[in-house]
Amino acid sequence: MMNTDTNTSLKPVWQRRTTGKQLLIWFAWLVFVAIFVACWMFISNRTEWYFVYDAPRIAADIWGRATPPRWSYLDKIWKPLWDTLNVATIGTALSLVFAVPVAFLAARNTTPSATLIRPIALLFIVTSRSINSLIWALLLVAIIGPGILAGTIAIALRSIGFVAKLLYEAIEEINVDQVEAITATGASRWQIMSYGIVPQIMPAFAGITVFRWDINIRESTVLGLVGAGGIGLQLQGSLNTLAWPQVSLILLVIFVAVIISEWISAVVRRAII
C-alpha cells in the first residue's frame, strides 16, 4: 500500500522576498536609474566636451611645465608653511575653549535644561558644522581683512561643531555606575563632573583633538587661496603667474606636511587609545 503524505504538498514554499517586496525593489531601482539618467543629461548639456576630450593633452603640457620643481624657491616656503601650521594649531586650541562647554550643554546627562539650553547648543553645533572653513574664511576676510587671523578664526569656527558633537556623544555614553557612586557620597554637581565624568571622557577628548588638528592641517593649506594667509597664499600667487615649477614644489611640500601630520596624529591616537 502506497503511503502518501498530503501535508507536505500544503506547506508554503519559503521565499526570500514576497512578490510585493520584489516589485517594490525593482520599482526603486527604476526610479534610481531614471534620476541618474536625468542628472547625467542635465550635466552633459552643460558640459563643454571638447575641453574634456582635450584634458589629457593639457594635463601632459602642465606636467611638462611643472617638472622638475623649482628647488631654489624652497627658502620662500618655510615661513608660509609655518604660518599654516600655526593657523591649524591655534585654531584647534581656540575651538576647544568653546567646544568643551558647548558639548556639556548639549549632552542629555549634563545639560542644565533639556528643553531650552540643549536645543540652543545643538543649533550652535549644527551651524558650525554646516559651513565649510573656506566659506568662513571668505566671510572673515571680508570682515576683518586678509591674513592669518582670518584663517585662524575660520578654522576655529569650523572645528567647534566637529569637536563638540563628538565630545557630547562621548559624554552621553559614559558609565553611569561611576557617576551614581560619586553622587551617593553627597558630592556636589562640579565634583561629580570632575571625578565622575571628566576622567571617563579624557581619552576620547584627546583623540578627538588630535584628529581635528590633523584635519585642520589639511584645511588650512587651502585657506590662503581666499586671502587667509599661509602656504595657500603662495600657491595662489604661483598659479596666477603660471609659475608651474613653483606650483609643483608647493604641492609637494603640502603633501609631505600632510603625511607627517597624519603620522603624528596616528602615533598620538595609538598612545592614547
N, C-alpha and C positions, 0 to 999 in steps of 0.2 A: 504494500500500500504506500503510495507516494505521500510524503508529509510536506505540506505547503504552509508557509508562514505568510499569511496575508498582511500581518502588521508591518513587515519590512517594506512593503510597497507603499504604505501610507505615511512613512516617515518623511519629513521635509528635507529636501536636499540643501546642504549648507552652502551658502554663497558669501563671498567676501563683502559684497555690496548688494543692496536691493536695486531693482530696476530704476526706481525713482532717484536714488542717490547717484547711480551711474549716469543717468541723463543729466542730472544737475552738474556733475563734474564735467561732462562733455560741453554743456552749455557755458560753464565758467571758462573753459579753455577757448571756446569760440569767441566769447566776449574779449578775452585777453588778446587773442590773435587779431581781432578787429581793431582794438585800441592800438596795438603795436603797429599795424599797417597804417592806420590813420596818422599816428605820430611820425612814422617814417616818411610818409608822403608830405606831411607838413614841413619836416626838416629838409627833405630833398628839394622841395620847391623853392626854399630859401637858401640853398647852398650853391655856391659857385664851384661846380665840379671841376672846372678847368684848373683851379688852384689846388684842388685835392689831388688830381692826377699829376700835377707838376710838383707836388710836395717832395717826393724823393730827390728830385734834382736840386731843389732849393736847399734841402737838408744837407745834401752832399756838398753843395757850394759853401754853406755856412761852416760845416765841419772843416773844410779845407782852409777857410779863412781863420778859424779859431785855433787851429793846431799849428805848431806847438804853443802852449800857453806862454804869455809874456812874463817870465820869471822875474824880470827886473822890476816889475810892478808890485812885487810881493811886499816890499817895505812900506807901501802905502795902504796896505790892507789890515795890518795888525791893529791899528787904533780903531778903525770901524768895527773890526771883529770883536775887540774888547768892549766897545760900546754895545754891541749886540748882546754879548754875554751879560753885561750889567743890566740891560733892559730886561732880559729874561729873568735874571736872579732877583733884582729889586722888585720887579713887577710881581713875581711869585710871592716874595716875602710880604709885599704890601697887600696882596689879596688875602693872605692868611689872617691878617688883622681883622678883616671884615667877614671872611668866610666862616671862621670858627663861631662867633656869636650868632650869625645867621643860621648855622647848622643846628645849634642848640635850640634856637627859637622855632625851627621848622620840624624838629623831631617830635613825635607824638608823646614820648615819655619824658621830655624835658621842657617842652614849651609851657610858658605860663598860662596861655589861653589858646585852646584848640579851635575856637570859633572866631577869634579876632586876630591874634598875633601870628599864628601859624599860617593862615592864608596870605598875610602880607609878606612873610618871609619866603613862602613858596613863590609868590609873584616876583619877588626880587631875584630869586634864583633863576626862574624861567626867563626873565628879562635879560639877565646877564648871559645866559647860555644861548639865547636865540639870536644874538647879534655877534657876528664874527669880529675877531680882533682887528681885521683890516678895515671894517666899517667903523669900529670905534676909533681907529687911528685917523681915518678921513674926517670924522666929526671933530676930534680933538685938535687936529692940525688946523682946521678952520676956526676953532675957538681960541686956542692958546698959542697957535703958531707952530711952525715946523721945528723939529728937534727931538732929542731922545726923551724929553719929558713927556711929550705926547705919546710916544711909543711905550714908555713905562706904564703910564696910566691906562693905555689901551689894553696892554697885557694883563694888568691887574683887574680891570673891569670884566674882561672875558673869563679870567680864572676864578673869580669869586663864585660864580654859579656852579662851575665844574667841581671845585673843592667842596663847597657847601652841600651839594647834592650827594656826593659820595660819602661825605662825613656824616650827614644826618641819617643816611641809611645805615651806616655802621653803628650809630648811637641807638637806633631802634632795634638793632639785632644783638644788643649786649645781653649777657646772662643776668636775669633779674634776681637770681638767688643771692648773688653778692650784694646787690643793692638792698634787698629786703633784710639781709643780715645786718648791714650797717644801719639801716633805718630802725631796726629793733633796738639798737643801743641808745636811741634817743638823739642821734646825730642831727645837726641842722641841714637845711637844704644844700648849702655850699659844701659842707663836709661830705654829704652823700655824693655830690658831684665830683668832689676832689678825690675821694677814696674808693668810690664805687663805680663811677662811670669813666672818668678820665683814664685810669690805668688800663681799662679794657679796650679803649679806642686808640691808644697811643701807637700801636703797631700799624693800624690802618691809616692813622693820620700821617705818620712818617712815610708810608708807602705812597699815599695819595699825593703828598707834597713833592716827593722826588719824581713821580710820574708826571705831574703837571709841569714841573720845571723842565723835564725833558721835552714835553710838547711845546713849551714856550720858547725853547731854544730854536726850534724849527719855525715857529710862527714869527718870531722877532727878526728872522733873516729877511723877510719879505716886507716888513713894515716900512723900510726905507724907500720902497717904491712909491709910497704916497707922502713922503717927506717926513717920516717919523724917525729918521736917523739910523745909524748902524750900517752894516755892510750892504744892506739893500740899497742904500743911497749911492754907494759906489757902483753897484750893479746897474742901477738906473742911469747913472751918468755914462757908463761904458756902453750901454745899449743905445743911448741917444746919439753918441758919437760914432756908433758902428765899430767900436774897438773890440772886435771879436776875440783876439788873443787875451785881452784883459777880462772879457766876459767868461771865457773858459777857465781862467785862473781863479776868478772869484767863485764860480760854481764849484770848482774842485776844492777850494778852501771851505766852502759851506758844507760840502759833502763830508769832508774829513771832520769838521767840527760836530756835525750831527752824529757821525759814527762814534766819536769819542764821548759825547754826551749820552748816547744810548748805552755805551759800555759802562759808564759811571753809574747811570740810573739802574742798570741791571745788577751791578755789584752791590749797590746800596740796598736795593729791594731784597736781594738774596740774603744780605746780612741781617736785615730787619725781620724778614719773614722766616 
